Amino acid sequence: MKRHEFLRELHKVSANRNYLEIGVNDGRSLHLSRVPSIAIDPAFKVVSELKCDVHLVKATSDDFFARKNPLAHLRSGRHPLRNMRRGRSLTGYWRRTTLDLSFIDGMHLFEYALRDFINVEKHSDWSSVIVLDDMLPRNVDEAARDRHTDAWTGDVYKITEVLTRYRPDLVTVLVDTQPTGQLLVFGADPDNTVLTDKYDEIMAEYLVDDPQKVPEAILERTAAVPPEALLRAGFWNRMVKARNLGLGRSRGWEPLRRAVEQVGVSR
């Protein structure tokens, strides 16, 4: 399954109410969205028809997230908090705007991808789905930091190991899409600061000169699940229902975590 076909189906099964994309390019992935969206790229050249209410941002992702209210465009989709005992709206109080589905396909260098993930997670929650593209380079040349091939993933594949090592609270699932795979991250926690606190330590270890030492498991895709298996997994409906009910992390995520983890080990 090609990546855009997978993303099209992901929009469906996740029933996302909003969408954020980093790295627009010609707009082929943004074309799939039908919900309020934000798309960020310092040099986008959209040639695909867009069919959503979209805020196109011509900026770097770092600059975008440094704004005071970066998700202001999505506020129209918020709902007032309700007093569960009395069934009344709490005047002046609103749920924090969170991202349902995010797609990170920006600069293909590890440090940029990690910062993008950190920034996206700050605006996500346990029911959000975060997708990182180009996580399965097919050879060492594609994974180089210094691009010298037509197809190029850069060294963003390192994100998988870093999240596994530093954020075991998350569930990560590598997906064997064509041409260069994707990583889905579940269970986001906007209050977790480990990656920010350890950023300099991570950079000191993982930023190395070419050629990159790409693990065989990445090159051979031994840890990746077929996209069809993930899309037909049974947890999606339960996750969407729990999200739409506004359940918190303990009531929403914890009962689902094992089901999502199981998909990642059923290869």
N, C-alpha and C positions, 0 to 999 in steps of 0.2 A: 504494500500500500504506500503510495506517495504521500509526502508530508501534507500537501494541501488537501488531499482527500481525507486524511486522518483528521486534520483540523476542522474540516467541514462537519464531520461526524461528532467531533468533540464538542462543538458548539451545541449540537442537538442533545447529546446525553448529559451534558453538564447543565443544560437549561439555564445558561448564564443570563443574568439580567443586565450586565454591562461588560465591557471588554476594554483592555488596555494592550497596546502593542508598541514594542520598542524595536525599531528597525522596519520602516515602511517600504523602502525601495520603490518598486513599481506598483504596489498596492494589491498584489495578488492574494495575500493572506487577509488583508483588511477587507477585501471584497466579500469575504465570507460572513462578515458580521452583519447582524440585523438588529442590534441593540445599541443604545447609547455607548459611544466609543471615544477613546482618546488614543491618538497615534502619534508617536514621537520619532523624528528623524531630522538631523541637521541638513540633509540634502535629498529629500524625497523627490521622486519623479513619477507621480501616480499616473498610470495610463489605463488602469482598470476602473470600470464603473463601480462607484461606491453606493451601497444601498442601506446606509445606516446614518443616524444622527451622529456625526463625527466632528471632533475637535482635532484638526491637524496641527501639530506643533512643530515648527521648524527650529529645533534646538537640540542640544545634546541632552541625553537622559539625565546626566548629573545636574545640569542647569534647570531642567524641568522640575525635578523633585526638590530643588532648593527653593522653589516658589512657595509663597505663603499658603496658598490653597490649590495645590496642583490638580485635585480632582473636582474642582468647582463645576466643571461641565456635567458631571454625573449626579449632581445634587438633586435634580428633578426626580430621580428615581428613589429618593429617600422616603421613609414612612415615619410618622411620629411614634415615639415610644408610648406604650399603653399601660395604664394602671390595671394590672391583671385582676385585682380584686373588684374594682369598680367598673372596669371596661371603658374607662374614659381616657382621652388623650391627655398627656402631660404637656400643658402649654409651654412652648419654648424649648422643649427637649426633643432631640432628634437622634436617631441612630447614626453612629459614625458611618460615613460613606466607605464601603469596602469594595474591593475588586472581586468579582466572581471568577473571571477568566483573564489571565495575562499571558502574553506571548513575548518572550525575550529573544530577539534575533538581531541584536545591535552589533557593536564592534566585536570582532571575533578574537578578542584577547581576554585571557583569564581574569585579569583585574577588573576590566570593564563589566564583564558578565557577572562577577561576584557582587560588584557595587549595584548593578541593576537588580539582582535578586534581593539584596539587602533593602533597597529602596521600595521595591514592589511589596515585599513582605510587610513593611511598615503600614501598608494600606490594604492588607489582606486579613483573613482570619482562617479558622480551622476548615471552613467549607470552601475556601478558594482553591482554584486549580491554577498552578503556575507551570508554564511550559517553557523549557529552554531548548533552542534549536541547535543543530550541528554538534551533537554530543557524541557521535560515533564516527570519527574519521576513519577512512578506509585504508590509509597508509600514513607513514610518518611525514611524508611531504605535505599532505593536506593539513596536518596538525602543526605545521611550523608557525612560529610567531611572525616570521618575516615571509610574507606571501610570495611564492614563486610558482604557483600552479593556478590553472583556471578555476578548478573547484577548491574551495578553501574553508576549512572549519576553524583554523587557528587552534589555540590550546585551551578552549573553553571546556573540553572534555574533563578537565581537572575538577570542575564543579562537583561532579558526582562523588568523587572521593572526599572532597572537603566537607560536603554536607553529611556524608555517612560518618565521618570522623568527628566533626564538631557539633553536629545537630542530629543526634540519634532520635530526638523527639519527632522529627519529620519522617514521612514515608516517601521514598524516592523510587520511581519506576522508570527504567530505561525502556524505550520503545523502538523496535526495529523497523522504523519507517525509512523509506528511500528518499533521497540518496544517503543522508548522513545522520539519521537517527535523532531522537528527541528524548528529553528527560522531563517527566511529570513529577511535580512536588505537591504533596498533600499535607494538611495539618499545620499550615502556617500559623505562626504566633507573633503578632506585631510587637509584643512586649519583650521578646527574647532579644538580647543584645550581644550574644556570644560572638557572632561573626563580626560585628563592629568592634567589640573589645579586642578580638584576636586578629584583626585585619592585618596589622603590621607583621605579626608573627607568621600568619599564613603567607603573606607576600614573600617574606624572607625565605621560606621553604619552597614555595611552588613556582616562583618566577625564576626560570633557568633559561640559559641560552639554547638555541637550536644546535643540533637536532633534539627534539623532545623524545623522552623515553615513554612512549605510549604503551600502556599495559596491553598484553596480548588479549585479555578479556574484552577490552574495548575494540581492538582491531578485529577480533573474531566474533564479536557481538554475543558472546556466550552468556552474558548477564541480561540481555534484552528480551522482552516479551513480544510476541506478535501483536501488532496493533489491533487486529480483530478480537483477540482474547481480552484485551483491556476494555475495548468498547462494549463488549457484550457482558462484562462483569456485572454481578448482581447488586453491587453496592451503590450504583449511581442513583437509582430512584430513592433509596433510603436517604442518601446524602442530600439530595435536592429537597426532599420533604422536610428533613430536619433543619436545613438552612432556611427554608421559607417560613417555618414556624418560629424562627428566631432563637433556636436553642443555643445555649452557651457551649463552651468547649467540653465541659465534663459530661453534659447530657447528649451532645451531638457527635463530637469527634471520638470520644473513647469507645463507645459501642461499635463504631464503624472501623476503627483503626485496624483491627485484626483482619477484617475482610479485605481492606485495601492492601495490607501487607501480603496477604495470601496471593494476590494477583502477581505481585512482584517476584514471588518464589516459584510460581507455577510456570516453568519454562519448558 
